[in-house]
Amino acid sequence: MTKSELIDAVAQRTKITKSRAEQVVNCVFNSMTAALENGEGIEIRGFGSFTVRHYKSYHGRNPRTGKPVPVPEKRLPFFKVGKELKELVNGGVSEPGE
Amino acid sequence: MTKAEIIDAVYEKVGGFSKKEAAEVVEAVFDTMKDVLAEGEKIKISGFGNFVVRAKKERIGRNPQTGAPIPISARRVLTFKPSQVLKTVLNPHRTREEEEADARGSSY
């Protein structure tokens, strides 16, 4: 499913126009992006949570040439799936030992 | 940020919805995504990232306390791969060379 298909599905589900649904979907992901940009985490109950992880600089290697390359410090978004969605994705089965 | 804050943002920035309507539409966004992922289909949100369902084979794990081997059953898991756009937003001061090095695959 692409973003435009998500917009269509939301429009159908809530009986609003596609252009309204598009504004909402864009606002949702723009808000989430802004939160992550500010280093803020996001928690959506039943769906999952996003956190920003900081990585220090390190010396990596070009896998093709073996040449060492410095990798600067960076921030990456990290998603942890929520319990409900985790079970849904796994066919409604919760796995033991987690 | 919580779902309630996302609902507030939709209420304030999109306009034309009551709080209740804004809440319903935002719920519909996440419920639709959940339904699609539950079917095993991936979701690609351009500018944000891709949610992908992956099938994992059974493998042997270990009880970290005792070292005893225990089988980990086959399962489907959800992974998120952030888009290059989102990664760039989080790292605004990086140079073009650094971006290109990452795009070649050193970051993920």
N, CA and C atoms of all chains as a GROMACS GRO file, in nm:
protein
  618
    1MET      N    1   0.085  -0.119   0.000
    1MET     CA    2   0.000   0.000   0.000
    1MET      C    3   0.089   0.125   0.000
    2THR      N    4   0.056   0.217  -0.087
    2THR     CA    5   0.129   0.343  -0.092
    2THR      C    6   0.054   0.449  -0.012
    3LYS      N    7   0.115   0.567   0.002
    3LYS     CA    8   0.048   0.673   0.077
    3LYS      C    9  -0.084   0.712   0.009
    4SER      N   10  -0.086   0.716  -0.123
    4SER     CA   11  -0.210   0.757  -0.190
    4SER      C   12  -0.319   0.651  -0.175
    5GLU      N   13  -0.280   0.524  -0.168
    5GLU     CA   14  -0.379   0.418  -0.142
    5GLU      C   15  -0.430   0.425   0.002
    6LEU      N   16  -0.341   0.463   0.093
    6LEU     CA   17  -0.382   0.482   0.233
    6LEU      C   18  -0.484   0.596   0.241
    7ILE      N   19  -0.458   0.704   0.168
    7ILE     CA   20  -0.549   0.819   0.164
    7ILE      C   21  -0.687   0.775   0.112
    8ASP      N   22  -0.689   0.697   0.002
    8ASP     CA   23  -0.816   0.647  -0.052
    8ASP      C   24  -0.891   0.563   0.052
    9ALA      N   25  -0.818   0.474   0.119
    9ALA     CA   26  -0.880   0.385   0.217
    9ALA      C   27  -0.938   0.464   0.334
   10VAL      N   28  -0.865   0.567   0.380
   10VAL     CA   29  -0.912   0.649   0.492
   10VAL      C   30  -1.036   0.729   0.450
   11ALA      N   31  -1.036   0.780   0.326
   11ALA     CA   32  -1.152   0.855   0.275
   11ALA      C   33  -1.277   0.768   0.274
   12GLN      N   34  -1.260   0.643   0.224
   12GLN     CA   35  -1.374   0.550   0.220
   12GLN      C   36  -1.423   0.515   0.359
   13ARG      N   37  -1.328   0.486   0.446
   13ARG     CA   38  -1.361   0.439   0.580
   13ARG      C   39  -1.434   0.545   0.662
   14THR      N   40  -1.395   0.672   0.644
   14THR     CA   41  -1.453   0.778   0.727
   14THR      C   42  -1.554   0.863   0.650
   15LYS      N   43  -1.576   0.831   0.522
   15LYS     CA   44  -1.671   0.904   0.438
   15LYS      C   45  -1.639   1.053   0.430
   16ILE      N   46  -1.511   1.084   0.409
   16ILE     CA   47  -1.472   1.222   0.381
   16ILE      C   48  -1.411   1.223   0.241
   17THR      N   49  -1.391   1.342   0.186
   17THR     CA   50  -1.337   1.348   0.050
   17THR      C   51  -1.189   1.308   0.051
   18LYS      N   52  -1.142   1.269  -0.067
   18LYS     CA   53  -1.001   1.230  -0.079
   18LYS      C   54  -0.910   1.346  -0.044
   19SER      N   55  -0.950   1.467  -0.084
   19SER     CA   56  -0.859   1.580  -0.057
   19SER      C   57  -0.851   1.609   0.093
   20ARG      N   58  -0.962   1.591   0.163
   20ARG     CA   59  -0.959   1.606   0.310
   20ARG      C   60  -0.873   1.496   0.372
   21ALA      N   61  -0.893   1.373   0.324
   21ALA     CA   62  -0.815   1.260   0.377
   21ALA      C   63  -0.666   1.281   0.351
   22GLU      N   64  -0.636   1.338   0.235
   22GLU     CA   65  -0.496   1.364   0.201
   22GLU      C   66  -0.434   1.466   0.299
   23GLN      N   67  -0.513   1.570   0.331
   23GLN     CA   68  -0.464   1.671   0.426
   23GLN      C   69  -0.436   1.608   0.562
   24VAL      N   70  -0.526   1.517   0.604
   24VAL     CA   71  -0.509   1.453   0.735
   24VAL      C   72  -0.386   1.362   0.735
   25VAL      N   73  -0.376   1.277   0.635
   25VAL     CA   74  -0.264   1.182   0.630
   25VAL      C   75  -0.131   1.259   0.625
   26ASN      N   76  -0.126   1.364   0.545
   26ASN     CA   77  -0.003   1.445   0.539
   26ASN      C   78   0.026   1.509   0.674
   27CYS      N   79  -0.078   1.560   0.739
   27CYS     CA   80  -0.060   1.624   0.870
   27CYS      C   81  -0.007   1.524   0.973
   28VAL      N   82  -0.061   1.401   0.969
   28VAL     CA   83  -0.017   1.297   1.063
   28VAL      C   84   0.132   1.270   1.046
   29PHE      N   85   0.177   1.245   0.922
   29PHE     CA   86   0.318   1.211   0.903
   29PHE      C   87   0.409   1.333   0.918
   30ASN      N   88   0.359   1.452   0.883
   30ASN     CA   89   0.439   1.572   0.905
   30ASN      C   90   0.460   1.596   1.055
   31SER      N   91   0.354   1.576   1.134
   31SER     CA   92   0.366   1.594   1.280
   31SER      C   93   0.465   1.495   1.337
   32MET      N   94   0.456   1.371   1.289
   32MET     CA   95   0.547   1.267   1.339
   32MET      C   96   0.691   1.299   1.301
   33THR      N   97   0.712   1.346   1.178
   33THR     CA   98   0.846   1.382   1.133
   33THR      C   99   0.902   1.496   1.219
   34ALA      N  100   0.815   1.597   1.247
   34ALA     CA  101   0.859   1.712   1.327
   34ALA      C  102   0.898   1.668   1.468
   35ALA      N  103   0.822   1.576   1.527
   35ALA     CA  104   0.854   1.527   1.661
   35ALA      C  105   0.990   1.459   1.661
   36LEU      N  106   1.013   1.373   1.561
   36LEU     CA  107   1.141   1.302   1.553
   36LEU      C  108   1.256   1.401   1.529
   37GLU      N  109   1.230   1.503   1.447
   37GLU     CA  110   1.331   1.605   1.420
   37GLU      C  111   1.373   1.675   1.550
   38ASN      N  112   1.275   1.695   1.640
   38ASN     CA  113   1.305   1.757   1.770
   38ASN      C  114   1.363   1.658   1.870
   39GLY      N  115   1.388   1.536   1.824
   39GLY     CA  116   1.445   1.435   1.911
   39GLY      C  117   1.343   1.373   2.004
   40GLU      N  118   1.215   1.400   1.975
   40GLU     CA  119   1.107   1.351   2.061
   40GLU      C  120   1.061   1.214   2.013
   41GLY      N  121   1.028   1.126   2.105
   41GLY     CA  122   0.972   0.996   2.069
   41GLY      C  123   0.824   1.008   2.039
   42ILE      N  124   0.767   0.904   1.978
   42ILE     CA  125   0.624   0.901   1.946
   42ILE      C  126   0.569   0.769   1.996
   43GLU      N  127   0.456   0.775   2.065
   43GLU     CA  128   0.395   0.649   2.109
   43GLU      C  129   0.252   0.642   2.060
   44ILE      N  130   0.223   0.543   1.976
   44ILE     CA  131   0.087   0.520   1.928
   44ILE      C  132   0.041   0.387   1.988
   45ARG      N  133  -0.048   0.394   2.086
   45ARG     CA  134  -0.096   0.272   2.153
   45ARG      C  135  -0.152   0.172   2.053
   46GLY      N  136  -0.111   0.048   2.066
   46GLY     CA  137  -0.163  -0.058   1.982
   46GLY      C  138  -0.093  -0.066   1.848
   47PHE      N  139  -0.014   0.036   1.814
   47PHE     CA  140   0.058   0.037   1.687
   47PHE      C  141   0.208   0.018   1.711
   48GLY      N  142   0.266   0.114   1.781
   48GLY     CA  143   0.408   0.102   1.811
   48GLY      C  144   0.465   0.235   1.854
   49SER      N  145   0.595   0.238   1.877
   49SER     CA  146   0.657   0.363   1.918
   49SER      C  147   0.782   0.389   1.834
   50PHE      N  148   0.810   0.517   1.816
   50PHE     CA  149   0.929   0.559   1.743
   50PHE      C  150   1.020   0.632   1.841
   51THR      N  151   1.147   0.602   1.834
   51THR     CA  152   1.245   0.675   1.913
   51THR      C  153   1.358   0.718   1.821
   52VAL      N  154   1.433   0.819   1.866
   52VAL     CA  155   1.548   0.863   1.789
   52VAL      C  156   1.673   0.808   1.857
   53ARG      N  157   1.751   0.735   1.782
   53ARG     CA  158   1.875   0.679   1.838
   53ARG      C  159   1.995   0.757   1.786
   54HIS      N  160   2.086   0.784   1.879
   54HIS     CA  161   2.208   0.856   1.844
   54HIS      C  162   2.320   0.756   1.823
   55TYR      N  163   2.389   0.771   1.713
   55TYR     CA  164   2.503   0.684   1.687
   55TYR      C  165   2.629   0.768   1.683
   56LYS      N  166   2.732   0.725   1.755
   56LYS     CA  167   2.859   0.797   1.754
   56LYS      C  168   2.932   0.770   1.624
   57SER      N  169   3.027   0.855   1.594
   57SER     CA  170   3.105   0.834   1.471
   57SER      C  171   3.193   0.710   1.489
   58TYR      N  172   3.219   0.644   1.381
   58TYR     CA  173   3.306   0.527   1.386
   58TYR      C  174   3.375   0.512   1.251
   59HIS      N  175   3.475   0.425   1.247
   59HIS     CA  176   3.542   0.401   1.121
   59HIS      C  177   3.482   0.278   1.056
   60GLY      N  178   3.421   0.300   0.943
   60GLY     CA  179   3.361   0.189   0.869
   60GLY      C  180   3.452   0.150   0.756
   61ARG      N  181   3.402   0.068   0.669
   61ARG     CA  182   3.481   0.023   0.556
   61ARG      C  183   3.392   0.016   0.433
   62ASN      N  184   3.445   0.057   0.322
   62ASN     CA  185   3.374   0.037   0.196
   62ASN      C  186   3.375  -0.113   0.169
   63PRO      N  187   3.257  -0.176   0.168
   63PRO     CA  188   3.255  -0.323   0.156
   63PRO      C  189   3.312  -0.373   0.024
   64ARG      N  190   3.312  -0.288  -0.078
   64ARG     CA  191   3.362  -0.333  -0.207
   64ARG      C  192   3.514  -0.326  -0.215
   65THR      N  193   3.571  -0.215  -0.167
   65THR     CA  194   3.715  -0.196  -0.181
   65THR      C  195   3.792  -0.228  -0.053
   66GLY      N  196   3.722  -0.235   0.060
   66GLY     CA  197   3.790  -0.260   0.186
   66GLY      C  198   3.856  -0.135   0.243
   67LYS      N  199   3.841  -0.023   0.172
   67LYS     CA  200   3.902   0.103   0.214
   67LYS      C  201   3.831   0.158   0.339
   68PRO      N  202   3.908   0.197   0.441
   68PRO     CA  203   3.842   0.252   0.560
   68PRO      C  204   3.779   0.388   0.530
   69VAL      N  205   3.658   0.408   0.580
   69VAL     CA  206   3.590   0.538   0.563
   69VAL      C  207   3.536   0.583   0.698
   70PRO      N  208   3.558   0.710   0.734
   70PRO     CA  209   3.502   0.758   0.860
   70PRO      C  210   3.351   0.777   0.846
   71VAL      N  211   3.275   0.724   0.940
   71VAL     CA  212   3.130   0.743   0.941
   71VAL      C  213   3.099   0.843   1.052
   72PRO      N  214   3.045   0.959   1.016
   72PRO     CA  215   3.020   1.061   1.119
   72PRO      C  216   2.904   1.022   1.210
   73GLU      N  217   2.894   1.091   1.323
   73GLU     CA  218   2.782   1.062   1.413
   73GLU      C  219   2.652   1.095   1.343
   74LYS      N  220   2.545   1.026   1.382
   74LYS     CA  221   2.417   1.049   1.316
   74LYS      C  222   2.303   1.011   1.408
   75ARG      N  223   2.184   1.056   1.371
   75ARG     CA  224   2.063   1.017   1.442
   75ARG      C  225   1.976   0.937   1.345
   76LEU      N  226   1.920   0.828   1.394
   76LEU     CA  227   1.831   0.748   1.310
   76LEU      C  228   1.701   0.720   1.386
   77PRO      N  229   1.589   0.721   1.313
   77PRO     CA  230   1.464   0.684   1.377
   77PRO      C  231   1.458   0.533   1.395
   78PHE      N  232   1.399   0.490   1.504
   78PHE     CA  233   1.388   0.348   1.532
   78PHE      C  234   1.244   0.318   1.570
   79PHE      N  235   1.187   0.214   1.510
   79PHE     CA  236   1.047   0.178   1.536
   79PHE      C  237   1.041   0.049   1.617
   80LYS      N  238   0.964   0.051   1.724
   80LYS     CA  239   0.940  -0.071   1.801
   80LYS      C  240   0.791  -0.102   1.788
   81VAL      N  241   0.761  -0.218   1.732
   81VAL     CA  242   0.621  -0.253   1.709
   81VAL      C  243   0.549  -0.276   1.842
   82GLY      N  244   0.425  -0.230   1.851
   82GLY     CA  245   0.344  -0.249   1.972
   82GLY      C  246   0.293  -0.391   1.982
   83LYS      N  247   0.256  -0.429   2.105
   83LYS     CA  248   0.217  -0.567   2.132
   83LYS      C  249   0.100  -0.611   2.044
   84GLU      N  250  -0.002  -0.526   2.035
   84GLU     CA  251  -0.122  -0.563   1.960
   84GLU      C  252  -0.090  -0.586   1.812
   85LEU      N  253  -0.016  -0.492   1.752
   85LEU     CA  254   0.017  -0.504   1.610
   85LEU      C  255   0.113  -0.621   1.586
   86LYS      N  256   0.204  -0.642   1.679
   86LYS     CA  257   0.299  -0.753   1.669
   86LYS      C  258   0.223  -0.885   1.657
   87GLU      N  259   0.119  -0.899   1.740
   87GLU     CA  260   0.038  -1.022   1.737
   87GLU      C  261  -0.046  -1.030   1.610
   88LEU      N  262  -0.101  -0.916   1.567
   88LEU     CA  263  -0.181  -0.913   1.444
   88LEU      C  264  -0.099  -0.958   1.324
   89VAL      N  265   0.023  -0.906   1.315
   89VAL     CA  266   0.111  -0.937   1.203
   89VAL      C  267   0.147  -1.086   1.202
   90ASN      N  268   0.156  -1.141   1.322
   90ASN     CA  269   0.194  -1.283   1.334
   90ASN      C  270   0.071  -1.373   1.333
   91GLY      N  271  -0.036  -1.328   1.271
   91GLY     CA  272  -0.156  -1.410   1.260
   91GLY      C  273  -0.232  -1.423   1.390
   92GLY      N  274  -0.221  -1.321   1.476
   92GLY     CA  275  -0.296  -1.321   1.603
   92GLY      C  276  -0.233  -1.407   1.711
   93VAL      N  277  -0.110  -1.456   1.684
   93VAL     CA  278  -0.044  -1.543   1.780
   93VAL      C  279   0.062  -1.467   1.857
   94SER      N  280   0.056  -1.472   1.989
   94SER     CA  281   0.164  -1.414   2.068
   94SER      C  282   0.265  -1.523   2.096
   95GLU      N  283   0.392  -1.487   2.078
   95GLU     CA  284   0.499  -1.588   2.093
   95GLU      C  285   0.545  -1.593   2.238
   96PRO      N  286   0.572  -1.711   2.289
   96PRO     CA  287   0.620  -1.721   2.426
   96PRO      C  288   0.763  -1.668   2.439
   97GLY      N  289   0.798  -1.636   2.558
   97GLY     CA  290   0.936  -1.598   2.586
   97GLY      C  291   0.976  -1.461   2.540
   98GLU      N  292   0.880  -1.367   2.536
   98GLU     CA  293   0.915  -1.232   2.494
   98GLU      C  294   0.882  -1.132   2.603
   99MET      N  295   0.554   1.236   2.183
   99MET     CA  296   0.428   1.268   2.116
   99MET      C  297   0.334   1.148   2.125
  100THR      N  298   0.211   1.175   2.155
  100THR     CA  299   0.111   1.068   2.166
  100THR      C  300   0.008   1.084   2.054
  101LYS      N  301  -0.081   0.986   2.044
  101LYS     CA  302  -0.186   0.995   1.942
  101LYS      C  303  -0.273   1.118   1.967
  102ALA      N  304  -0.298   1.148   2.096
  102ALA     CA  305  -0.380   1.266   2.130
  102ALA      C  306  -0.319   1.394   2.074
  103GLU      N  307  -0.186   1.404   2.075
  103GLU     CA  308  -0.120   1.523   2.021
  103GLU      C  309  -0.129   1.528   1.868
  104ILE      N  310  -0.126   1.410   1.806
  104ILE     CA  311  -0.141   1.406   1.660
  104ILE      C  312  -0.283   1.452   1.624
  105ILE      N  313  -0.382   1.407   1.703
  105ILE     CA  314  -0.521   1.448   1.682
  105ILE      C  315  -0.534   1.601   1.696
  106ASP      N  316  -0.469   1.657   1.799
  106ASP     CA  317  -0.470   1.803   1.818
  106ASP      C  318  -0.411   1.875   1.696
  107ALA      N  319  -0.301   1.820   1.644
  107ALA     CA  320  -0.235   1.882   1.528
  107ALA      C  321  -0.330   1.881   1.408
  108VAL      N  322  -0.400   1.769   1.387
  108VAL     CA  323  -0.495   1.761   1.275
  108VAL      C  324  -0.610   1.860   1.297
  109TYR      N  325  -0.659   1.865   1.420
  109TYR     CA  326  -0.769   1.957   1.454
  109TYR      C  327  -0.729   2.102   1.426
  110GLU      N  328  -0.608   2.139   1.467
  110GLU     CA  329  -0.563   2.278   1.453
  110GLU      C  330  -0.515   2.313   1.312
  111LYS      N  331  -0.439   2.223   1.250
  111LYS     CA  332  -0.377   2.258   1.123
  111LYS      C  333  -0.463   2.230   1.001
  112VAL      N  334  -0.539   2.120   1.004
  112VAL     CA  335  -0.622   2.089   0.887
  112VAL      C  336  -0.750   2.172   0.892
  113GLY      N  337  -0.810   2.179   1.009
  113GLY     CA  338  -0.929   2.262   1.025
  113GLY      C  339  -1.054   2.200   0.963
  114GLY      N  340  -1.169   2.248   1.005
  114GLY     CA  341  -1.295   2.199   0.949
  114GLY      C  342  -1.346   2.072   1.013
  115PHE      N  343  -1.273   2.017   1.109
  115PHE     CA  344  -1.316   1.899   1.183
  115PHE      C  345  -1.341   1.938   1.328
  116SER      N  346  -1.441   1.874   1.390
  116SER     CA  347  -1.451   1.885   1.535
  116SER      C  348  -1.340   1.799   1.594
  117LYS      N  349  -1.314   1.815   1.723
  117LYS     CA  350  -1.213   1.731   1.789
  117LYS      C  351  -1.246   1.583   1.770
  118LYS      N  352  -1.376   1.552   1.784
  118LYS     CA  353  -1.421   1.413   1.773
  118LYS      C  354  -1.396   1.359   1.632
  119GLU      N  355  -1.427   1.442   1.532
  119GLU     CA  356  -1.405   1.399   1.393
  119GLU      C  357  -1.256   1.382   1.364
  120ALA      N  358  -1.175   1.475   1.415
  120ALA     CA  359  -1.030   1.465   1.395
  120ALA      C  360  -0.979   1.334   1.456
  121ALA      N  361  -1.032   1.301   1.575
  121ALA     CA  362  -0.991   1.177   1.642
  121ALA      C  363  -1.031   1.055   1.558
  122GLU      N  364  -1.151   1.058   1.501
  122GLU     CA  365  -1.198   0.944   1.421
  122GLU      C  366  -1.112   0.924   1.297
  123VAL      N  367  -1.076   1.035   1.232
  123VAL     CA  368  -0.998   1.021   1.109
  123VAL      C  369  -0.856   0.972   1.140
  124VAL      N  370  -0.797   1.024   1.248
  124VAL     CA  371  -0.662   0.980   1.285
  124VAL      C  372  -0.664   0.831   1.324
  125GLU      N  373  -0.767   0.791   1.399
  125GLU     CA  374  -0.782   0.648   1.432
  125GLU      C  375  -0.791   0.565   1.304
  126ALA      N  376  -0.866   0.617   1.207
  126ALA     CA  377  -0.884   0.544   1.080
  126ALA      C  378  -0.751   0.527   1.008
  127VAL      N  379  -0.663   0.626   1.018
  127VAL     CA  380  -0.531   0.615   0.954
  127VAL      C  381  -0.455   0.497   1.014
  128PHE      N  382  -0.447   0.491   1.146
  128PHE     CA  383  -0.368   0.384   1.210
  128PHE      C  384  -0.439   0.249   1.201
  129ASP      N  385  -0.574   0.249   1.209
  129ASP     CA  386  -0.647   0.123   1.196
  129ASP      C  387  -0.630   0.063   1.056
  130THR      N  388  -0.634   0.150   0.955
  130THR     CA  389  -0.615   0.102   0.817
  130THR      C  390  -0.476   0.042   0.802
  131MET      N  391  -0.376   0.111   0.856
  131MET     CA  392  -0.240   0.060   0.847
  131MET      C  393  -0.227  -0.075   0.918
  132LYS      N  394  -0.291  -0.086   1.034
  132LYS     CA  395  -0.287  -0.214   1.108
  132LYS      C  396  -0.350  -0.327   1.026
  133ASP      N  397  -0.467  -0.299   0.967
  133ASP     CA  398  -0.537  -0.401   0.887
  133ASP      C  399  -0.449  -0.449   0.771
  134VAL      N  400  -0.387  -0.354   0.703
  134VAL     CA  401  -0.306  -0.386   0.586
  134VAL      C  402  -0.184  -0.470   0.627
  135LEU      N  403  -0.118  -0.428   0.736
  135LEU     CA  404   0.000  -0.502   0.784
  135LEU      C  405  -0.037  -0.639   0.835
  136ALA      N  406  -0.156  -0.651   0.896
  136ALA     CA  407  -0.203  -0.781   0.945
  136ALA      C  408  -0.221  -0.879   0.828
  137GLU      N  409  -0.250  -0.824   0.709
  137GLU     CA  410  -0.263  -0.908   0.589
  137GLU      C  411  -0.127  -0.945   0.531
  138GLY      N  412  -0.022  -0.889   0.588
  138GLY     CA  413   0.113  -0.920   0.541
  138GLY      C  414   0.160  -0.827   0.430
  139GLU      N  415   0.078  -0.725   0.399
  139GLU     CA  416   0.114  -0.632   0.293
  139GLU      C  417   0.201  -0.519   0.348
  140LYS      N  418   0.297  -0.471   0.267
  140LYS     CA  419   0.381  -0.363   0.317
  140LYS      C  420   0.318  -0.227   0.290
  141ILE      N  421   0.363  -0.126   0.362
  141ILE     CA  422   0.312   0.010   0.345
  141ILE      C  423   0.429   0.103   0.317
  142LYS      N  424   0.417   0.180   0.209
  142LYS     CA  425   0.523   0.272   0.172
  142LYS      C  426   0.471   0.414   0.184
  143ILE      N  427   0.524   0.488   0.280
  143ILE     CA  428   0.486   0.628   0.298
  143ILE      C  429   0.602   0.712   0.247
  144SER      N  430   0.585   0.772   0.130
  144SER     CA  431   0.697   0.847   0.072
  144SER      C  432   0.732   0.964   0.164
  145GLY      N  433   0.860   0.986   0.183
  145GLY     CA  434   0.906   1.093   0.271
  145GLY      C  435   0.916   1.052   0.416
  146PHE      N  436   0.860   0.936   0.451
  146PHE     CA  437   0.864   0.892   0.590
  146PHE      C  438   0.937   0.758   0.601
  147GLY      N  439   0.881   0.655   0.540
  147GLY     CA  440   0.949   0.526   0.543
  147GLY      C  441   0.856   0.412   0.505
  148ASN      N  442   0.911   0.292   0.505
  148ASN     CA  443   0.835   0.173   0.468
  148ASN      C  444   0.818   0.079   0.587
  149PHE      N  445   0.695   0.029   0.603
  149PHE     CA  446   0.667  -0.073   0.704
  149PHE      C  447   0.657  -0.205   0.629
  150VAL      N  448   0.741  -0.300   0.665
  150VAL     CA  449   0.750  -0.424   0.590
  150VAL      C  450   0.731  -0.544   0.683
  151VAL      N  451   0.645  -0.637   0.642
  151VAL     CA  452   0.626  -0.760   0.718
  151VAL      C  453   0.724  -0.864   0.664
  152ARG      N  454   0.803  -0.920   0.753
  152ARG     CA  455   0.902  -1.020   0.712
  152ARG      C  456   0.872  -1.154   0.776
  153ALA      N  457   0.891  -1.260   0.697
  153ALA     CA  458   0.874  -1.395   0.750
  153ALA      C  459   1.008  -1.443   0.801
  154LYS      N  460   1.012  -1.485   0.928
  154LYS     CA  461   1.136  -1.537   0.985
  154LYS      C  462   1.122  -1.688   0.999
  155LYS      N  463   1.228  -1.757   0.961
  155LYS     CA  464   1.228  -1.904   0.976
  155LYS      C  465   1.252  -1.942   1.122
  156GLU      N  466   1.221  -2.066   1.153
  156GLU     CA  467   1.253  -2.114   1.288
  156GLU      C  468   1.406  -2.116   1.305
  157ARG      N  469   1.451  -2.080   1.424
  157ARG     CA  470   1.594  -2.086   1.449
  157ARG      C  471   1.616  -2.125   1.596
  158ILE      N  472   1.739  -2.162   1.625
  158ILE     CA  473   1.769  -2.203   1.761
  158ILE      C  474   1.822  -2.083   1.840
  159GLY      N  475   1.752  -2.050   1.947
  159GLY     CA  476   1.800  -1.945   2.035
  159GLY      C  477   1.859  -2.008   2.159
  160ARG      N  478   1.894  -1.924   2.254
  160ARG     CA  479   1.953  -1.974   2.377
  160ARG      C  480   1.895  -1.899   2.496
  161ASN      N  481   1.871  -1.969   2.602
  161ASN     CA  482   1.836  -1.903   2.728
  161ASN      C  483   1.961  -1.831   2.776
  162PRO      N  484   1.957  -1.698   2.780
  162PRO     CA  485   2.081  -1.626   2.813
  162PRO      C  486   2.131  -1.654   2.956
  163GLN      N  487   2.042  -1.700   3.043
  163GLN     CA  488   2.084  -1.727   3.180
  163GLN      C  489   2.153  -1.864   3.193
  164THR      N  490   2.093  -1.964   3.127
  164THR     CA  491   2.146  -2.100   3.144
  164THR      C  492   2.228  -2.147   3.025
  165GLY      N  493   2.212  -2.078   2.910
  165GLY     CA  494   2.283  -2.123   2.790
  165GLY      C  495   2.213  -2.238   2.721
  166ALA      N  496   2.099  -2.282   2.775
  166ALA     CA  497   2.029  -2.396   2.716
  166ALA      C  498   1.966  -2.357   2.582
  167PRO      N  499   1.986  -2.439   2.477
  167PRO     CA  500   1.926  -2.405   2.348
  167PRO      C  501   1.773  -2.420   2.352
  168ILE      N  502   1.702  -2.325   2.292
  168ILE     CA  503   1.557  -2.334   2.282
  168ILE      C  504   1.517  -2.294   2.140
  169PRO      N  505   1.427  -2.369   2.077
  169PRO     CA  506   1.387  -2.332   1.941
  169PRO      C  507   1.301  -2.205   1.943
  170ILE      N  508   1.327  -2.115   1.849
  170ILE     CA  509   1.243  -1.996   1.830
  170ILE      C  510   1.160  -2.025   1.705
  171SER      N  511   1.028  -2.031   1.722
  171SER     CA  512   0.941  -2.074   1.613
  171SER      C  513   0.941  -1.974   1.497
  172ALA      N  514   0.902  -2.022   1.380
  172ALA     CA  515   0.887  -1.935   1.264
  172ALA      C  516   0.780  -1.831   1.296
  173ARG      N  517   0.797  -1.711   1.248
  173ARG     CA  518   0.701  -1.604   1.279
  173ARG      C  519   0.710  -1.493   1.176
  174ARG      N  520   0.609  -1.406   1.179
  174ARG     CA  521   0.614  -1.287   1.094
  174ARG      C  522   0.637  -1.165   1.183
  175VAL      N  523   0.730  -1.082   1.142
  175VAL     CA  524   0.761  -0.963   1.222
  175VAL      C  525   0.750  -0.838   1.135
  176LEU      N  526   0.728  -0.726   1.201
  176LEU     CA  527   0.716  -0.598   1.130
  176LEU      C  528   0.844  -0.518   1.148
  177THR      N  529   0.897  -0.468   1.036
  177THR     CA  530   1.014  -0.381   1.046
  177THR      C  531   0.983  -0.247   0.980
  178PHE      N  532   1.052  -0.144   1.023
  178PHE     CA  533   1.036  -0.010   0.965
  178PHE      C  534   1.169   0.034   0.908
  179LYS      N  535   1.166   0.075   0.782
  179LYS     CA  536   1.288   0.129   0.720
  179LYS      C  537   1.263   0.276   0.690
  180PRO      N  538   1.332   0.365   0.761
  180PRO     CA  539   1.308   0.508   0.739
  180PRO      C  540   1.353   0.550   0.600
  181SER      N  541   1.282   0.648   0.542
  181SER     CA  542   1.320   0.697   0.410
  181SER      C  543   1.444   0.785   0.421
  182GLN      N  544   1.512   0.804   0.308
  182GLN     CA  545   1.629   0.891   0.305
  182GLN      C  546   1.590   1.034   0.344
  183VAL      N  547   1.469   1.074   0.307
  183VAL     CA  548   1.420   1.209   0.342
  183VAL      C  549   1.416   1.225   0.494
  184LEU      N  550   1.358   1.126   0.563
  184LEU     CA  551   1.349   1.134   0.709
  184LEU      C  552   1.488   1.133   0.773
  185LYS      N  553   1.577   1.051   0.720
  185LYS     CA  554   1.714   1.045   0.774
  185LYS      C  555   1.784   1.178   0.757
  186THR      N  556   1.758   1.245   0.644
  186THR     CA  557   1.819   1.375   0.619
  186THR      C  558   1.765   1.481   0.714
  187VAL      N  559   1.633   1.474   0.742
  187VAL     CA  560   1.571   1.568   0.836
  187VAL      C  561   1.637   1.555   0.974
  188LEU      N  562   1.670   1.433   1.014
  188LEU     CA  563   1.730   1.411   1.146
  188LEU      C  564   1.878   1.450   1.150
  189ASN      N  565   1.938   1.464   1.033
  189ASN     CA  566   2.082   1.495   1.027
  189ASN      C  567   2.106   1.613   0.933
  190PRO      N  568   2.058   1.732   0.968
  190PRO     CA  569   2.060   1.845   0.873
  190PRO      C  570   2.199   1.899   0.843
  191HIS      N  571   2.297   1.871   0.930
  191HIS     CA  572   2.427   1.934   0.908
  191HIS      C  573   2.527   1.845   0.838
  192ARG      N  574   2.478   1.732   0.790
  192ARG     CA  575   2.572   1.643   0.722
  192ARG      C  576   2.601   1.692   0.582
  193THR      N  577   2.719   1.658   0.534
  193THR     CA  578   2.758   1.702   0.400
  193THR      C  579   2.698   1.610   0.297
  194ARG      N  580   2.705   1.655   0.176
  194ARG     CA  581   2.653   1.578   0.065
  194ARG      C  582   2.727   1.443   0.051
  195GLU      N  583   2.860   1.445   0.073
  195GLU     CA  584   2.937   1.321   0.060
  195GLU      C  585   2.891   1.218   0.163
  196GLU      N  586   2.863   1.267   0.284
  196GLU     CA  587   2.819   1.176   0.390
  196GLU      C  588   2.685   1.114   0.355
  197GLU      N  589   2.596   1.198   0.299
  197GLU     CA  590   2.465   1.148   0.257
  197GLU      C  591   2.482   1.039   0.152
  198GLU      N  592   2.570   1.068   0.057
  198GLU     CA  593   2.587   0.973  -0.052
  198GLU      C  594   2.649   0.844  -0.003
  199ALA      N  595   2.740   0.854   0.092
  199ALA     CA  596   2.802   0.733   0.148
  199ALA      C  597   2.694   0.648   0.215
  200ASP      N  598   2.602   0.715   0.286
  200ASP     CA  599   2.495   0.643   0.353
  200ASP      C  600   2.399   0.580   0.253
  201ALA      N  601   2.370   0.656   0.148
  201ALA     CA  602   2.276   0.606   0.047
  201ALA      C  603   2.332   0.479  -0.018
  202ARG      N  604   2.466   0.468  -0.017
  202ARG     CA  605   2.526   0.346  -0.074
  202ARG      C  606   2.517   0.229   0.022
  203GLY      N  607   2.467   0.252   0.141
  203GLY     CA  608   2.434   0.137   0.225
  203GLY      C  609   2.511   0.122   0.354
  204SER      N  610   2.591   0.220   0.395
  204SER     CA  611   2.666   0.198   0.518
  204SER      C  612   2.582   0.219   0.643
  205SER      N  613   2.463   0.278   0.626
  205SER     CA  614   2.387   0.315   0.746
  205SER      C  615   2.287   0.210   0.789
  206TYR      N  616   2.248   0.123   0.698
  206TYR     CA  617   2.138   0.037   0.741
  206TYR      C  618   2.163  -0.111   0.725
   0.00000   0.00000   0.00000
